[in-house]
Amino acid sequence: MQRRKFLRDLSCSAFLLMANGAIKPIQAAGLLPSQTPERFRFAITSDGHYGQPNTPFDEYYRQICSAINTFNQQAPLKFTVANGDLIHDNPNFLEASAKALKPISTPLYVTKGNHDRVTDARWKEIWNQDVNHAVELGDNVLLLGTTSNEKGTYLSPDTAWFETQLKKYSSAKNIFLFFHITPIKWTEHAVDATNFQQLLKQHKNIRAAFNGHDHQEDGVKMFGSIPFLFDGHFGGSWGVGYRGFRVVEILPDNSLLTYMMSPIEKMAELTIFNSL
């Protein structure tokens, strides 16, 4: 990706989320990731729906792999998360979806969504990752959890598992949560996971949460001091009018810089979340 094209894919404006929840517009100059190659930076994408009838799902997978790899060459990523609904109901597509994402040139972590209708054992066999698993990356911890089962039932994240992990990593600088279905009833397709919501209030080092599922959402919603970030979709038949991925960067003051990238057309969103 040439630098000129890279700059066209970013908005010229940014926003600062203050500790009191106010949003302040700021200039994005000097914060472009190509200028800071060593920054802790990662990508999230979701909802590939491999195998969905009447969609060019193979092409969607090729596009997202190519886009993430191109970005990674320009601004190195620590990892990528594919945050659920990697297949579309038919369990026979799971292995093919894994092969289709194999070209991604970063470490890849996955979560299980409601259309990933396979057993937990089969999921682990293909991805070599449990449906609930933790990843330690220095001062940062990723907690990735399932929000569905083999039947596609909408579920809360596993509150008991997350509680154990949050206690274990209570001294971590940042904890990032990943699960497919939104556990707060903000959207039509969310669940109202009240016990999980109460758990979140008890841990101040939860830096951000990420969910997919709601293809029409690509913004941020706040639960207290925790930003929940959506990323649209990279496959499927509906949602926001582009197929892309979200990038998150940790700034030197532990603020978060985040924006959407599209492999098909320009995306104009660049957001900064200040440390709280």
Secondary structure, 3 states (H helix, E strand, C coil): CCHHHHHHCCCCEEEEECCCCCEEEEECCCCCHHHCCCCEEEEEECCCCECCCCCCHHHHHHHHHHHHHHHHHHCCCCEEEEECCCECCCHHHHHHHHHHHCCCCCCEEEECCCCCCCCHHHHHHHHCCCCCEEEEECCEEEEECCCCCCCCCCCCCCHHHHHHHHHHCCCCCEEEEECCCCCCCCCCCCCCCHHHHHHHCCCCCEEEEEECCCCCCCCEEEECCEEEEECCCCCCCCCCCCCCEEEEEECCCCCEEEEEECCCCCCCCEEEECCC
